[in-house]
Amino acid sequence: MIVCVCRAVSDRQIRSSLREGAQSMSKLRADLGVATCCGKCGPRVRELLDEHRSVEARAAGVMGCACAAA
């Protein structure tokens, strides 16, 4: 789904950038140009960023528990 209409950036592109290491709105702006024109996509981009951080945190917690138990 297109998230940023101005730059024609999809949620898949944003997720891909996040998996490749983008960890902030600033990095997503620099990499993809999101939220640099009209800004209407900003809240959705931030949601995707927060979702990614949440998944990473859960994964780190699971891995941490597994390492502690080993």
Backbone as a printed PyTorch tensor [residue, N CA C, xyz], in Angstrom:
tensor([[[  0.8540,  -1.1750,   0.0000],
         [  0.0000,   0.0000,   0.0000],
         [  0.9030,   1.2420,   0.0000]],

        [[  0.5190,   2.2260,  -0.7800],
         [  1.2760,   3.4770,  -0.8140],
         [  1.0230,   4.2480,   0.4830]],

        [[  2.0890,   4.5970,   1.1640],
         [  2.0070,   5.3720,   2.4050],
         [  2.2730,   6.8430,   2.1080]],

        [[  3.3070,   7.0990,   1.3280],
         [  3.6690,   8.4670,   0.9650],
         [  3.2950,   8.6890,  -0.5000]],

        [[  2.1990,   9.3980,  -0.7100],
         [  1.7150,   9.6530,  -2.0660],
         [  2.6670,  10.5860,  -2.8000]],

        [[  3.1750,  11.5790,  -2.1160],
         [  4.0580,  12.5630,  -2.7500],
         [  5.3010,  11.9180,  -3.3680]],

        [[  5.8620,  10.9310,  -2.6740],
         [  7.0970,  10.2730,  -3.1330],
         [  6.8500,   8.8510,  -3.6460]],

        [[  5.5800,   8.4170,  -3.6580],
         [  5.2020,   7.0720,  -4.1200],
         [  5.9820,   5.9860,  -3.3780]],

        [[  5.9530,   6.0710,  -2.0420],
         [  6.6640,   5.1070,  -1.1990],
         [  5.6410,   4.1950,  -0.5380]],

        [[  5.8780,   2.8990,  -0.6560],
         [  4.9540,   1.9150,  -0.0950],
         [  5.3740,   1.4780,   1.3060]],

        [[  4.4440,   0.8240,   1.9820],
         [  4.7630,   0.2680,   3.2920],
         [  5.8430,  -0.8020,   3.1650]],

        [[  5.8780,  -1.5210,   2.0670],
         [  6.9140,  -2.5380,   1.8440],
         [  8.2970,  -1.8970,   1.7580]],

        [[  8.3870,  -0.7710,   1.0690],
         [  9.6680,  -0.0760,   0.9690],
         [ 10.1200,   0.4230,   2.3350]],

        [[  9.1850,   0.9220,   3.1190],
         [  9.5140,   1.4170,   4.4610],
         [  9.9820,   0.2590,   5.3330]],

        [[  9.2420,  -0.8450,   5.3120],
         [  9.6310,  -2.0150,   6.1090],
         [ 10.9970,  -2.5460,   5.6730]],

        [[ 11.2450,  -2.5440,   4.3910],
         [ 12.5350,  -2.9920,   3.8810],
         [ 13.6640,  -2.1010,   4.3930]],

        [[ 13.4520,  -0.8020,   4.3520],
         [ 14.4490,   0.1360,   4.8600],
         [ 14.6960,  -0.0810,   6.3520]],

        [[ 13.6310,  -0.3570,   7.0860],
         [ 13.7720,  -0.6240,   8.5130],
         [ 14.5760,  -1.9030,   8.7540]],

        [[ 14.3040,  -2.9490,   7.9850],
         [ 15.0560,  -4.2060,   8.1190],
         [ 16.5250,  -4.0090,   7.7540]],

        [[ 16.7850,  -3.0820,   6.8410],
         [ 18.1560,  -2.8260,   6.4050],
         [ 18.9070,  -1.8900,   7.3560]],

        [[ 18.2350,  -1.4410,   8.4120],
         [ 18.9570,  -0.6760,   9.4160],
         [ 18.4670,   0.7180,   9.7330]],

        [[ 17.5140,   1.2410,   8.9810],
         [ 16.9740,   2.5610,   9.3200],
         [ 16.2960,   2.4580,  10.6880]],

        [[ 16.6740,   3.3010,  11.6110],
         [ 16.1450,   3.2150,  12.9730],
         [ 15.4940,   4.5040,  13.4470]],

        [[ 15.2690,   5.4420,  12.5280],
         [ 14.6840,   6.7160,  12.9380],
         [ 13.9130,   7.3480,  11.7830]],

        [[ 13.0490,   8.2920,  12.1310],
         [ 12.3410,   9.0460,  11.1020],
         [ 13.3310,   9.7980,  10.2290]],

        [[ 14.3800,  10.3280,  10.8270],
         [ 15.3890,  11.0610,  10.0580],
         [ 16.0130,  10.1900,   8.9880]],

        [[ 16.3300,   8.9580,   9.3440],
         [ 16.9440,   8.0310,   8.3850],
         [ 15.9530,   7.6610,   7.2890]],

        [[ 14.6810,   7.4440,   7.6620],
         [ 13.6650,   7.1290,   6.6590],
         [ 13.4490,   8.3080,   5.7200]],

        [[ 13.4780,   9.5130,   6.2700],
         [ 13.3740,  10.7090,   5.4180],
         [ 14.5350,  10.7680,   4.4350]],

        [[ 15.7340,  10.5420,   4.9450],
         [ 16.9240,  10.6100,   4.1000],
         [ 16.9320,   9.5030,   3.0450]],

        [[ 16.5600,   8.2990,   3.4410],
         [ 16.6040,   7.1550,   2.5270],
         [ 15.4800,   7.1650,   1.5010]],

        [[ 14.2620,   7.4930,   1.9490],
         [ 13.0850,   7.3300,   1.1020],
         [ 12.3810,   8.6320,   0.7350]],

        [[ 12.6770,   9.7010,   1.4470],
         [ 12.0160,  10.9750,   1.1850],
         [ 10.6370,  11.1010,   1.8040]],

        [[ 10.2730,  10.1510,   2.6770],
         [  8.9510,  10.2110,   3.3050],
         [  8.8560,  11.3990,   4.2580]],

        [[  7.6540,  11.9280,   4.3830],
         [  7.3540,  13.0330,   5.3060],
         [  8.2040,  14.2720,   5.0340]],

        [[  8.5920,  14.4710,   3.7780],
         [  9.3900,  15.6560,   3.4410],
         [  8.6270,  16.6400,   2.5760]],

        [[  7.4650,  16.2490,   2.1020],
         [  6.7130,  17.1230,   1.2140],
         [  5.5020,  17.6810,   1.9750]],

        [[  4.3810,  17.0110,   1.9040],
         [  3.1840,  17.5220,   2.5930],
         [  3.1330,  17.0800,   4.0520]],

        [[  3.7910,  15.9530,   4.3690],
         [  3.8510,  15.4770,   5.7450],
         [  2.6830,  14.6240,   6.2030]],

        [[  1.6900,  14.4230,   5.3560],
         [  0.5180,  13.6500,   5.7690],
         [  0.8480,  12.1870,   6.0540]],

        [[  1.9180,  11.6800,   5.4790],
         [  2.2900,  10.2850,   5.7070],
         [  3.0420,  10.0910,   7.0230]],

        [[  3.4970,  11.1740,   7.6280],
         [  4.3140,  11.0920,   8.8360],
         [  3.7560,  10.1950,   9.9190]],

        [[  2.4750,  10.3530,  10.3010],
         [  1.9400,   9.4870,  11.3560],
         [  1.9900,   8.0010,  10.9990]],

        [[  1.6980,   7.6370,   9.7630],
         [  1.7310,   6.2200,   9.3770],
         [  3.1600,   5.7010,   9.3260]],

        [[  4.0800,   6.5160,   8.8440],
         [  5.4870,   6.1220,   8.8260],
         [  5.9620,   5.8900,  10.2560]],

        [[  5.5780,   6.7760,  11.1570],
         [  5.9580,   6.6320,  12.5670],
         [  5.3660,   5.3480,  13.1580]],

        [[  4.1210,   5.0170,  12.7880],
         [  3.5040,   3.7660,  13.2490],
         [  4.3240,   2.5640,  12.7780]],

        [[  4.7300,   2.5700,  11.5330],
         [  5.5420,   1.4690,  11.0070],
         [  6.8780,   1.3810,  11.7350]],

        [[  7.4720,   2.5230,  12.0260],
         [  8.7270,   2.5610,  12.7740],
         [  8.5200,   2.0020,  14.1800]],

        [[  7.4540,   2.4170,  14.8430],
         [  7.1640,   1.9220,  16.1950],
         [  6.8860,   0.4210,  16.1980]],

        [[  6.1510,  -0.0550,  15.1830],
         [  5.8860,  -1.4940,  15.0680],
         [  7.1920,  -2.2590,  14.9220]],

        [[  8.0720,  -1.7480,  14.0850],
         [  9.3640,  -2.3980,  13.8630],
         [ 10.1720,  -2.4390,  15.1590]],

        [[ 10.2050,  -1.3480,  15.8680],
         [ 10.9390,  -1.2960,  17.1430],
         [ 10.3570,  -2.2750,  18.1420]],

        [[  9.0340,  -2.3860,  18.1740],
         [  8.3650,  -3.2960,  19.0940],
         [  8.7180,  -4.7490,  18.7830]],

        [[  8.7060,  -5.1010,  17.5090],
         [  9.0640,  -6.4590,  17.0920],
         [ 10.5170,  -6.7510,  17.4470]],

        [[ 11.3900,  -5.7900,  17.1950],
         [ 12.8060,  -5.9800,  17.5360],
         [ 12.9990,  -6.1550,  19.0350]],

        [[ 12.2810,  -5.3660,  19.8200],
         [ 12.3970,  -5.4530,  21.2740],
         [ 11.9170,  -6.8150,  21.7680]],

        [[ 10.8070,  -7.2880,  21.2130],
         [ 10.3120,  -8.6210,  21.6160],
         [ 11.3050,  -9.6950,  21.2270]],

        [[ 11.8650,  -9.5920,  20.0370],
         [ 12.8480, -10.5830,  19.5890],
         [ 14.0770, -10.5640,  20.4850]],

        [[ 14.5190,  -9.3870,  20.8530],
         [ 15.6750,  -9.2710,  21.7380],
         [ 15.3510,  -9.8460,  23.1120]],

        [[ 14.1370,  -9.6330,  23.5840],
         [ 13.7260, -10.1800,  24.8740],
         [ 13.6680, -11.6810,  24.8480]],

        [[ 13.1600, -12.2540,  23.7920],
         [ 13.1000, -13.7110,  23.6500],
         [ 14.4920, -14.2640,  23.5690]],

        [[ 15.3270, -13.6240,  22.7630],
         [ 16.7050, -14.0990,  22.6350],
         [ 17.4390, -13.9610,  23.9600]],

        [[ 17.1660, -12.8600,  24.6550],
         [ 17.7950, -12.6540,  25.9440],
         [ 17.4110, -13.7380,  26.9300]],

        [[ 16.1410, -14.1110,  26.9280],
         [ 15.6780, -15.1680,  27.8210],
         [ 16.3130, -16.4950,  27.4560]],

        [[ 16.4160, -16.7860,  26.1830],
         [ 17.0080, -18.0380,  25.7480],
         [ 18.4830, -18.0940,  26.1260]],

        [[ 19.1680, -16.9730,  25.9810],
         [ 20.5920, -16.9330,  26.3260],
         [ 20.7870, -17.0890,  27.8270]],

        [[ 19.9090, -16.4600,  28.5940],
         [ 20.0190, -16.5290,  30.0460],
         [ 19.7600, -17.9460,  30.5450]],

        [[ 18.8520, -18.6460,  29.8440],
         [ 18.5050, -19.9980,  30.2640],
         [ 19.5670, -21.0060,  29.8480]],

        [[ 20.3630, -20.6540,  28.8660],
         [ 21.3470, -21.6190,  28.3410],
         [ 22.5510, -21.7470,  29.2020]]])
